[in-house]
Amino acid sequence: MLPKLASLIALPALAAANCKTAPGDAAWPSIEEWSALNQSIGGSLIRTSPAASSCYAGNPLSSPYNCSSVKDHWSYAAYHAAWPESNDYSIYNNNSCVPPGVSG
């Protein structure tokens, strides 16, 4: 198991120097690799997707939230607090994947 964990940790080095690895990239771990990692840490991983990904057709992520709902609630802290992947201030995520027309 340790060699697999080491290979997962080394994956970012395979990504482009100016970009992080994301789903759909060649260096992104397979479902099996994620499952092995999750099992090795007692099932603690949470599979998430950015809420606003529903606002961008054709992206590799799938948000269960309707884009209009995300836009309407984006500025409410309680809305973000319900998601483990949100930090409420998208500036700390480089303003990535914010709904169109909504400021970070």
C-alpha positions as a Markdown table, in Angstrom:
| # | Residue | x | y | z |
|---|---|---|---|---|
| 1 | Met | 0.0 | 0.0 | 0.0 |
| 2 | Leu | 2.9 | 2.4 | 0.8 |
| 3 | Pro | 4.2 | 2.4 | -2.8 |
| 4 | Lys | 0.7 | 3.3 | -4.1 |
| 5 | Leu | 0.5 | 6.2 | -1.5 |
| 6 | Ala | 3.9 | 7.4 | -2.6 |
| 7 | Ser | 2.9 | 7.4 | -6.2 |
| 8 | Leu | -0.2 | 9.4 | -5.4 |
| 9 | Ile | 1.9 | 11.9 | -3.6 |
| 10 | Ala | 4.3 | 12.2 | -6.5 |
| 11 | Leu | 1.5 | 12.8 | -9.1 |
| 12 | Pro | 1.6 | 16.6 | -8.7 |
| 13 | Ala | 5.2 | 16.6 | -10.0 |
| 14 | Leu | 3.8 | 15.2 | -13.3 |
| 15 | Ala | 1.4 | 18.1 | -13.8 |
| 16 | Ala | 2.4 | 21.2 | -15.6 |
| 17 | Ala | 4.5 | 23.5 | -13.6 |
| 18 | Asn | 2.0 | 26.4 | -13.7 |
| 19 | Cys | -1.2 | 24.4 | -13.1 |
| 20 | Lys | -2.6 | 22.0 | -10.5 |
| 21 | Thr | -3.7 | 18.5 | -11.5 |
| 22 | Ala | -7.5 | 18.3 | -12.0 |
| 23 | Pro | -10.0 | 15.6 | -13.0 |
| 24 | Gly | -9.5 | 14.7 | -16.7 |
| 25 | Asp | -5.7 | 15.3 | -16.6 |
| 26 | Ala | -3.4 | 12.3 | -17.4 |
| 27 | Ala | -1.8 | 12.6 | -13.9 |
| 28 | Trp | -5.2 | 12.5 | -12.1 |
| 29 | Pro | -5.5 | 9.3 | -10.1 |
| 30 | Ser | -7.9 | 6.6 | -11.3 |
| 31 | Ile | -11.1 | 5.6 | -9.4 |
| 32 | Glu | -9.2 | 2.5 | -8.2 |
| 33 | Glu | -6.2 | 4.6 | -6.9 |
| 34 | Trp | -8.6 | 7.0 | -5.1 |
| 35 | Ser | -10.4 | 3.9 | -3.6 |
| 36 | Ala | -7.1 | 2.4 | -2.5 |
| 37 | Leu | -6.0 | 5.7 | -0.8 |
| 38 | Asn | -9.4 | 6.1 | 0.8 |
| 39 | Gln | -9.3 | 2.5 | 2.2 |
| 40 | Ser | -5.7 | 3.0 | 3.5 |
| 41 | Ile | -6.9 | 5.9 | 5.6 |
| 42 | Gly | -10.1 | 4.3 | 6.9 |
| 43 | Gly | -12.6 | 5.8 | 4.5 |
| 44 | Ser | -12.0 | 9.4 | 5.4 |
| 45 | Leu | -12.0 | 11.0 | 1.9 |
| 46 | Ile | -15.0 | 13.0 | 0.8 |
| 47 | Arg | -15.8 | 13.2 | -2.9 |
| 48 | Thr | -16.7 | 16.7 | -3.7 |
| 49 | Ser | -17.2 | 19.0 | -6.7 |
| 50 | Pro | -17.3 | 22.8 | -6.9 |
| 51 | Ala | -20.9 | 24.0 | -6.4 |
| 52 | Ala | -20.6 | 26.4 | -9.3 |
| 53 | Ser | -19.4 | 23.7 | -11.7 |
| 54 | Ser | -23.1 | 23.3 | -12.8 |
| 55 | Cys | -22.7 | 26.8 | -14.4 |
| 56 | Tyr | -20.1 | 25.6 | -16.8 |
| 57 | Ala | -21.3 | 23.1 | -19.5 |
| 58 | Gly | -18.8 | 20.5 | -20.5 |
| 59 | Asn | -16.6 | 20.5 | -17.5 |
| 60 | Pro | -15.4 | 17.2 | -16.0 |
| 61 | Leu | -17.1 | 17.9 | -12.6 |
| 62 | Ser | -20.7 | 17.4 | -11.8 |
| 63 | Ser | -22.3 | 19.6 | -9.2 |
| 64 | Pro | -25.7 | 18.5 | -7.9 |
| 65 | Tyr | -26.7 | 22.1 | -7.5 |
| 66 | Asn | -28.6 | 24.2 | -10.0 |
| 67 | Cys | -26.6 | 27.2 | -11.3 |
| 68 | Ser | -29.4 | 29.7 | -10.6 |
| 69 | Ser | -29.6 | 28.5 | -7.0 |
| 70 | Val | -25.8 | 28.7 | -6.6 |
| 71 | Lys | -25.8 | 32.3 | -8.0 |
| 72 | Asp | -28.7 | 33.3 | -5.7 |
| 73 | His | -27.0 | 32.0 | -2.6 |
| 74 | Trp | -23.3 | 32.5 | -3.3 |
| 75 | Ser | -22.9 | 35.5 | -1.0 |
| 76 | Tyr | -24.4 | 33.7 | 2.1 |
| 77 | Ala | -21.9 | 32.2 | 4.5 |
| 78 | Ala | -24.4 | 29.6 | 5.7 |
| 79 | Tyr | -24.7 | 28.3 | 2.1 |
| 80 | His | -20.9 | 27.7 | 1.9 |
| 81 | Ala | -20.8 | 26.3 | 5.5 |
| 82 | Ala | -22.8 | 23.3 | 4.4 |
| 83 | Trp | -20.1 | 22.1 | 2.1 |
| 84 | Pro | -16.8 | 20.7 | 3.2 |
| 85 | Glu | -15.1 | 21.9 | 0.0 |
| 86 | Ser | -16.1 | 25.5 | 0.4 |
| 87 | Asn | -14.1 | 28.1 | 2.4 |
| 88 | Asp | -16.7 | 30.9 | 2.0 |
| 89 | Tyr | -14.1 | 33.3 | 0.5 |
| 90 | Ser | -13.3 | 32.3 | -3.1 |
| 91 | Ile | -10.4 | 34.7 | -3.2 |
| 92 | Tyr | -8.5 | 31.9 | -1.2 |
| 93 | Asn | -9.3 | 29.6 | -4.1 |
| 94 | Asn | -7.9 | 32.1 | -6.7 |
| 95 | Asn | -11.6 | 33.0 | -7.5 |
| 96 | Ser | -11.8 | 29.7 | -9.4 |
| 97 | Cys | -15.2 | 28.2 | -10.3 |
| 98 | Val | -17.3 | 31.1 | -9.1 |
| 99 | Pro | -20.7 | 31.5 | -10.8 |
| 100 | Pro | -20.7 | 33.7 | -13.9 |
| 101 | Gly | -21.6 | 37.3 | -13.0 |
| 102 | Val | -20.9 | 36.8 | -9.3 |
| 103 | Ser | -17.9 | 38.4 | -7.7 |
| 104 | Gly | -15.6 | 36.3 | -5.5 |
